Amino acid sequence: MQAVVGSNVYVDEGSTVTLVCPFKADPAKSIKWSGPPNLIILSIGLDINHNLPDAQRSRLSISCGINGEYNLNIANIQLRDKGGYRCTRVSGGSLASEDLNLLIKEVKLSTYPSTAVEGKDYSFISSFVNSLIEFRTDDRIICVIIGINADGTCKISGSYNTNFTYTCDSQRIMLPYQGFPITSVTLSNPAADENPVKVINGQNIISTCRTNAGRPSSKIQWYIASDNITSSASSQSDVCATDFSDDKLISSSQLIYKGKKDDSGKIICCTALNIQGYGVRSSNKTIDVLCKYF
């Protein structure tokens, strides 16, 4: 448990913290703690506010300090706990209060540049303060960085993926990541080799576009003639390539198309892009919308 004082208090998410009230309490009921949102009452004396949500109330408690003050303990710090706190004492009709601001140390992940380019470094950047950093792709650990060595290099715990290089400074870690462009995307439907694609007017047919392996993940777009119909499609979860030692991914998207007579003779296709300048397009298929017979 970390006991903290001061106007700005930085704590780790998931930790337990004690907010110190500088005032002695006699009687105990003269001390009140308020907090986010909007400085609602959290406690009076040793009693936690019974009107708080159970999930919040169960994480709060009051402990007596060595000088007779009443301190607020918060267990399992969550992002919702950040904000302003106030300890107030009522004594002889006068008020005294102490304010502090609780800030959560958040780990932020960004990329540079914004788009991957073949043959050039693509960096994942993690900003942190006094935190352990773990990089993962899906459920596989790339590395666990526990600090910075005296020479400025990253202090890595255990084994790590040697396909990457690691750069650390006092506030961030960079993980250069080489992109691999996809080279193909395939359009298929229940009758995989059928062209034209036959669909009965008013009925649905499911088509799938699937890329070959690359990294990072691909963005897939759908078209009928020149109309972008991607909003009618749904992205499927990426899957690892059969040999996933280089972390390549296969992306896919599924389109449920409802036959419309006006679409008969039009071309349907899909495109995919994972690295700027390396977009690919599927082969064209013609839509043949058939009449519905009763």
N, C-alpha and C positions, 0 to 999 in steps of 0.2 A: 504494500500500500504506500502510495506517494502522498506526503503532506505538502501542500503548496500554499504560498501566500503571494501577494502582489496583484497589480491591476490586470495583467495579462498572464494567463496560466496556460501552458501548452502540455497536453497529455496525449497518450496513445489510445487509439480506439481499442476497446476490450480490456483496458487496464482498470484498476481501482484507485480512486483518488480521494484525499481528505482536504476539503476546503476549510481553511482555518479562519475562525472568527476572532478578532482581537479583543472582544469585550468579555469581561467576567459577567456571570449571570447569577443574580440573587434577588428574587427567586428565579428558578429555571424558566418559568413562563415568560420572563421578560425578554427572552431571545427568540427572534423569528428569522427563518431563512426563506427567501423568495428566489425564484429562478425562471428560466424560460419555459414556455413562451410568455412574454409580457409580464415578467416578475410576479407570477402567481405564487401563492403561499405554498411552500414545501413542508415546513415544519414550524411548530411552536413548542419551545422547550425541547423535551425528548420525544414528542409525539409527531409522527409523520402524518400529513394531511390525508384523511381517509377518503377524500373525494378525488384523489389522483387515480389515474388508471392503474390497475394491479401490476401491469408490466413495468411501470415506472416506480410505483410505490415499493415494490419488493426489492429494488436496487438501492434504496435510500435508507440511511440510518444516521443517528446522532451519537457522537461520542464526546466524552468530557476531556478537555485538554488539561495539561498539568497545572495551568494557571487559573482553572475554573471556567474557561471558555467552553462554548458548545459548538463543536465542529461538525460540518456536514460531510458524510461519507457517501460517495457514489460508486457503486460496483458496476463492472462490465460496461465501461463508458461506450456510449453510442453516439452517432452523429447528431441525433436529436437532442443530446445533452448540451451541445455547444450554445453559447450565448451568455447573457448577463446574469450574475448572481448578486444577491444583497443580503448581508447579515445586519439585522436591526436590533437595537437594545432600547427598551423603554425603562427609564429610571427616574422616579420622582417627577413624572409628568414631562420629562424632556426626552427627545429622540437622538440617537446616534447611529449612524449606519456606515458600513464599509462595502464598497462595490468591487467586483472583479469580473473579468471576462474570460470564460473558459473556451479555449480553442483546441480543436482536435487536429492532431498531426495526420494529415492525409497524404497518402502516396499517390502521385499523379503520373500517368503514363502518356507520353506523347511520341510522335514520330518525326523524323527529319531525313530527307525532304518529305513533303506531303505525299508524293507519288513515287513508287519504286521504279528504277530504271535498270535495265539489264547491265550487269558488269560494274555497277556502282554501289557503294555502301548505302544501306537503308537502315537507319538507326532507330531503335526503341530507346527512349530516354525516360528514366524513372527519377522523379524528384522526391526527396525524402529528408526527414530530420531524425537522426538517431534511430533508424529502423533497419531491420533485416529485410533484404529485398530478394524475392524469389521470382525468377522468370520461368514461365511455362508456355508450352504450346499444347492446347487441349489438356490432357492429364499428365503429360511428360515434362519432367523438370529439365530445363536447360542448364540452370545454375542457381546456386544460393550464395548471395554475397552478404557477408556479415560485417563488413566494415572496409576501411581503407588502410593499407600498410603505410609504414613510415616513408617509403619511397614513392607514395602516391598511387601505387598499383592497387587493384581490387583484392580484397581479402576474401577468397572463395572457400566455402566449406565443402569438403568431400569432392567427388568427381564432378566433372562438368563437360558440356559439349564443346569439343575443340574446333568445331566448324566455325565458331564465332570468336571475335575478339572483344575484350571488355575494357572500358575506360571509366575511371572514377575520379570525381573531385569531391569537395566537401559537402555538396548538396545534391549531386545527381550521379547517375550511372548510365553510361551509354552502351548499347548492345548493337554494334553494326551487324546488319542482316542483309545478305545478298539475295536479290530477287531473281526468280526464274520465270520467264514469260511462258504462258500457255501457248500451244501451237495449233490446237484444234478444239472445236466444239461440235458435238453431234446431236442432230435432231432426230428423235425417234418417237414412234407411236405404237399402239398395239399391233398393227401390221407393219413391222419395222421397215420392210423394203418397199412398202406401197407408195407409189407416186404416179398419179395424184392420190392424195389422201381423201378417202371417201367418208363422208359424214352425212347422216340423214338430217334434213332441215328440222330445227328445233331440238335436236338431241345433242348430247355432249360427247366429246372425245378427248382423251387425256394424251397430251404430248409432253415429252421430257427433253430438255437440253442439258448436255453433260460435257464438261471440259475434260481435257487430259490433265495430268498432274503439273502443278506449278506452285509458286508462292510469290506474293501473298494470295489470299482468296480472290476469286474472280467475281466481277459484276456481270450478270447476264441480262440482256434485253431481248424482248420479243417484238416481232413486226408482222403485220399483214399488209402486203403492198408497202406503202410508205408510212403507214400508221403504226405508232408505237403503242402496243397493247400490254406492256409489262405490268401495268396496274392490275391486270386480270390474272397474273401469274403469282406463284408463291415460291420463295427460295427454299431449297432443301438444305439440311445440315451438311456442311463440308465433311468429307471423309479423307482419311490419310491414304496416300498412295501405298501400294502393296509393300514397296520398300520405302519405309518412312524415316530412314536414317537422316535424310536431308530435309525433313519436315515439309515436303511438298503436299499440296492439297488438291482434291478433285471437287469442283463445285458443280451444282446442278440446280435446275429450276423446272417447275412443273406448271403447265398451262392447261386449264380446263376450258376448251373452246366449245361454244354452242353454235351449231350450224345455222348460218343465215344465207338465204338464197342469193342475196346481193353479193356475197363473198365468193360465189362460185367462179372459178377461173383465176382467182387472186393467188399470189405467192405468199407462203408463210415461211419464216426463217427466224433464227436467233443469232445474236452476236454475244461475244464475251471479251472482257478486258480485265487483266490484273496488273499490267504495267503499261504506263503511258507509251503509246506508239506501237504497241504490239497487239492490237485488237484482232480477233479472228471472227469469222462468220461461218455458219453452218451451210450446207447445201440447201438449195431452194426446193420446196415442195409445193405443188399446186393443190388448192382446195377444190374438191368436187362435191358440191352440196346436192344431195339426192332428194327427190320428192318423197314425202311420207305417204305410204299407202295404207289404207284401212281395210 
